[in-house]
Amino acid sequence: MLRWYYWASIFFILQGIQALDILDRVIYGQWEGKPGDKLTQSLNLLLILVSLGLFGRGFLLLRRLRTGTMLSIGLAGFLLLSTLWSVDPQDTATRAVLYLFVVIGAIGIASNLDGDEFMSLLALTCFLSGAASLVLLAVSPANAQVITADSVDFRGIFSQKNVLGEAMVVGALASLHGLRVGNGKRLRYAVILVLVAAVAFVSKSATSCLTIFAFCGTDAAMTLIRKGGTARILAICATISVLPLLIFGAAFPDSILEMIGKDPTLTGRTDIWTYVLADIYQKPLLGWGYLAFWSPHNLAAMEISEVFHWFVPQAHNGLLEMLLNVGLIGTVFFIILWVRNVRLAIRCLRTSEKALAISCLLSCVGVILVGISEIVLIAPFEASTGVFFITGLMCEKTVRATRWGRYPHITASI
């Protein structure tokens, strides 16, 4: 029987990957610019209560705050502070409060569960969400797809295909973790990996498919390198062979996209970036306010939408979205946390929790890859946000626990 904090963690994951969107869509419907409704408000309130419960239990188990905990809460506090200069203070305050409780919930999960437990719950949740999306496609294609004049996008139980794709990305991350740990459940995690990869492929989310491929390749290379001998030599040679292709793809993305049949402007996203850069220069240090720029009340955002003749909801680039909404100062805050997670993961590789360390590193790699064409880390309900914070905090906990093993007198911390 799962204890209450396991169920609380499952709800946190479901809300974080937006798998509960189907409930709102079935009851109220969906349209462009749709405001919040009673169900959305109820789920957000439940998230706040769940996050407080997880954090409270974790605080009782341990004794004082860790550096990662204080930095994470500090970041959420800065986002809330941006209400003071936001172009839409009410929207910024609402979203910043939700982000704060997502961070608090992530801290609680990292304190209550170990890495294997969390990854197991994450893999199972994403697997069931992917399977439910396929079932919905078979039973009610109209509800599982978004049909436009020039495309048919598979979104399943999620709000759109990119949200579905990112949920499958973290599902792949969790299933790879399970394959590394083993414990007699490799077949289960192999099935999960195949299904989430298949769902991402059906969604035609190129970024998600590329990220899952990169996860699998990086995981295999690290496994071979750790084995040493001939396997290490083969892994290094394969990495050296692929590296020029990655450099070429980063330098000349148009050529790569044309070869695979994709729009070389990333469906018009690179055109949006030109206008977004001009708005970033207007408020470079603090930005326009946390997630406030694309508000219907902001004339600068509406001017961009008028140029493209459709409602533009985001910059479609992680770094630009950060600079636009929280400026250089907020972006540096995010970068510090990202670098710190990489550093902690590398240190964690020297402990017994190598599987967790690799998962944390892959999470950081995923942030970079997804961030090329989508927002990352800055939105509260985004699959990569919770996983990023949780894996980083768990690595910090592991590194500190190893140190406590050598120096028992050091006090534990949350």
N, C-alpha and C positions, 0 to 999 in steps of 0.2 A: 504493500500500500504506500503510495507516494505521500510524503509529508506535505503540509500546506505550502511551504516555501518552494517546493517543486512545482506545484500547480501555479503558484504565483509567478514563478520564472517562466513557465510555459505561456501564461497570458502576456507577460512582458515581451516575450519573443514574438508572439502572434501580433501584438499591437505594433511592435517595432518594425516588422517586415510588411505591415499593412495587409495581412491576410484576412482581417476582419472586415475589409472594405465591402465584401460581398453582402454583408448584412445590411449595411446602409444603402447599398445600391438596390437591393430587392425591396426594401421597405419604402424608401423615399425617391429612388431613381437617381440619375446623375446627369448633370449638364454643366456647361462651361461657366466658371465663376460661381459655382454653387457654394453657399455659406454653410456654416455648421448647423446641425440640427440636434434634436434631443438625444438621439442615439450616440452621435459623435461626442456630445458633451458628457453623457453618462460613461462612455468608455474612457474618456480622458480623466474623469473624476476617479474612476476605478483604478486607472494607471497610477494616479497620484497616491491613492491609498495603498496599493500594492507596493509601490516604490518605498513609501515610508515604512511599511511593515518589513520589507526585506532589509532596508538600511538599519532599522531598529534592532532586528535580530542579529545582524552582523556586528553592530556596535556592542551589543551585550556579550557576544562571543569573544571579541577582542578588546583592546584597551585604549588606544589612541589613534589619531589620524596619521595615515602615511602621506608622503610627499605627493604621490600620484592622486590621492583623494583630494587633497587641498588644491592642487593645480586644476583638476577637473571641475571642482565646484567654483574655483576662481574664474575659469573660462565661462561657465554658465552665468556667473555673477556679472561678468563684463557684458555678455549679451543682454542681460536684463537692464544693465545700466544704459545701454544704447537707446533705451526708451526716451531718454532726455533729449536726444538730437534726432530722433527718428522722424521720417516724413509721414509715418502712420503709427503714432505712439501706442494706440490701443492694440493694433495687430501685433506689433513688436512685443508688447508686454505679455500678451496671451501666449505667443509662440515661445518666448524666452522662459516663461514659467514652466511650460511643458518640457522644454529642453533641460531645465534644471532638474526636474523630477525623473527624466530619462537618465541623466547622469547619476542621480541618487539611487535609482533602481539598479543601474549597472554596478555601482559600488556595492550595493547589497548582494547582488548575485555573486560578485567576485569574492565576497566575504563568506557567503553561505555554502557555495558549491566549489568543488575542485574543477580543474580544467576538463577532465574526462567526463564528468557529470554534465557540465554545461554543454560541451560539444555533442554529447549523446542526445540531450534534449533539443538542441538546435537542429541536428541532422534529422531527427524524427519529425519535428514540427515542419521543417521545409519539405520533407518527403511527403507528408500528408497534405500539405498545401499544394504541392505540385500534382499529386495524384488527384486531389479534388478539382484542380483546374482542368485536368484531362477528362474527368468524369463530366464536368459541366460542359465542356466542349462537345462531348458525345450526346449528352441529354438535351442541352439547350444552347446550340451554337450562337444564337443571337445575343445571349447574355455573356458568353465567353469571348466574343470578338468585338472589335470596333471596326465598323465598315465605313470607309470614306470613298471619295470619288476615285482615288488612285491606289488604294491599298486596303488590305484586310489584316488587321493586327490581332493576334491572339493575346489576350490578357488574363484569361482564366478567372479566378476569384479576386484578382487584384484590380486596381484602378486603371492601369495601363501596362503595356508590354514591358517597358523599362523597369517598372517596379517589380513585376514578376521576374524579370531577368536577374535583377540584383538579389532577390530572395533566393533564387536558384544558385547564385554565386556563393552566398554564405552557406547554403546547403552543401555545395561541393566542398567548401573549406572544412565543414564539420565532418563530412563523410571521409575525407582524406585523413583527418585527424584520427578517426576511428580505425581506418586501415593501418595507420602507423602503430597505434596502441595494440590492436589485435584482440587479445583476450577471448579468442574463440568466436568472434563476431565479424570476421572479415567479410564473409559472404553477405551479411546484412548490409554492411556499409558499401560494398561493391554495388549491390542492387540500388541503394540510395543514390550513389554517384551516377550510375547509368541513367536513372530516372530524372534526376534534376538536370543533368546535361541534356537529355532528350527534350525536356520541357523548355529549357533555354533555347534550344535549336528550333523548336516549333514556334517559339515567340519571335524568331528572327531578330533578336536583339544581338547585333554584332559585337557590341562591347562586352556583354555578358558571356557570350560564347568564347571570345578571345581571352577573357579573364579566367574562365574555367580551364581552358587549354593551358594558359600560363601557369595556373596553380598545379595542374597535373605534371607538367614538364619540370617545373621548379622542384616539386616534391620528389619526383623520380631522380632528378640530378642530385639533390641533397642526400637522398638515401644511398645512392651509389658512391658518392664522395665519402660518406661516413664509413662505408664498408672497406675502403682502401684498396690497394693493389691494382689489378687490371680494371676493376669496376670504376675506381676513382679516375684512372686515366681516360676511360671511355666517356665518363661524365664531363670531364674537363674539355675533352676534344669536341663533344657535342655542343657544349656551351659556347665554346669559341666559334664553332661553325654557325650557330644561330645568332650570336651577338651582332654580326654585321647586318643581318636582315632586320633585327630590331632597331639598329641605328638608322638604317635606310628608311624603315617605316616611320620613325619619329621625324626624320629630316624631310621626307617626301611623302606625307600621308595621302596626298591626292592620287599618286601612282598606285599605291597599295589598294586604296578604295576602288579605283577604277578596275583593277585586275579582278577583284572579287565581286564586281557588279554593283557596288554601292555608290550612292551619290557622293562625288568628291568634295562637296561642301558639307558633308555630314548632315544631310537633309536641311540645308540652309543655315546650320549652326555657326559656321565660320563667318557668314555674313552678319549674324547677330553680334558676334564678338567685336566687330569693328565699331558698332554703335556703343556697345557696353564699355569699351575702353575709354571713349570720350566722356562717359558719365563717371567712370572711376576717377579720372583726372580732376573732376569737379570737387570731389570730396575724398581725397586720397588717404587721409590719416584715420578717420573714424567711420567712413562710409555713410550710407543713407539710413542706417538703422537696421537692426537684425531682421532679416527676411521682410523688409519693408519696401524695397525698391520697386518690386513688381506689383505693388498695391494699385488697385484701380484709382486710388486717390492721388497717385503720383503722376504728374503730367509728363515727366521725362520718360517713364515706362510706356505711357499711352502713345507717345510720339513714335516709339520704336514699333509698337503694334500696328500703328497706322501705316508705317512704311512698308511692312510685310503683309498687311491686309489680313492678319489673323492675330489672335490674342497670344502674345509671347509670355509664358509663365516663368521662365528662368533663363540664365545665360548659357546653359548647356555646357558648362565647364566649371569644374570644382574650384579652381584657383580664382577665376574671374568672379564667380559668385561670392566667394569670401571677400575679395577686395571691394566688390560693389556694396555689400551689405554691412560689413564690419571694418572695412578699411585695412590699412597696412598693419595697424596695431593688433587688431583681432586676428588677422591672417598669420602674423608672427606667432601669436599665442597657439593657434592650431598647429603650426609647423613645429614649434617647440615640443608639443605633446607627441607629434608623429615621430620626430627624431628620438625622443625619449623612449618611446615604445620600441623602436628598432634597437636602441642601445640595451634596453632591458631584455629583449628577446635574445640578443647575442650573448649576454651574460647568463641567461637562463639555459642556453645550450650546454653550459658547463655543469648543469645540475642533472638530477634524475628525470626532470620534466622536459626532456628534449622534444617530445611531441607537441607540447604546449608552446614551446619556444618557436618551433617551425610554423605552427598555426598563427602565432602573433606576427611573425615575419610575413607570411602570406597575406594576412589581413592588411598589413601596411603596403604590400605590393598591390593588392586589390584596390586600395584607396587611390593610388597613382593611376592605375589603368582605367578604372571607372571614372575617375575625375577628369579624364581627357574630354569626355563628351557629356557627363552628367554631374550634378552637384553631389558632393560627398562631405560627410561629417557635420555639415552645418545645419541640416534639417533634423528635427527630433525623431520623426518616424521615418527612418531610413535604415535599411537592413545593415549597412556597414557601420553605422554610428554606434549602436550598442555593442556589436562584436569588437569594434576597435577599442572602446573603453574597457570592456570586460577582460579581453585577452591581455591588454597592457597591465591592468591592475593585478591580474592573476600572475603574470610574470614577475611583477614587483614583489608580490607576496611570496612567491617561490624563492626568489633571490634572497630576500630577507630571512626566510625560514632556514635556508642553507647556512646563512651567516649565524643565525641563532644556534644552529647545531654545533657550530664551532665555538660560539661564545654564548653559553646558556644564560648569562646574566642579562642579556639585552632584552628589553621589554617588547612584547608583541604589539602590533598596531594594525589598525584597519586601513 
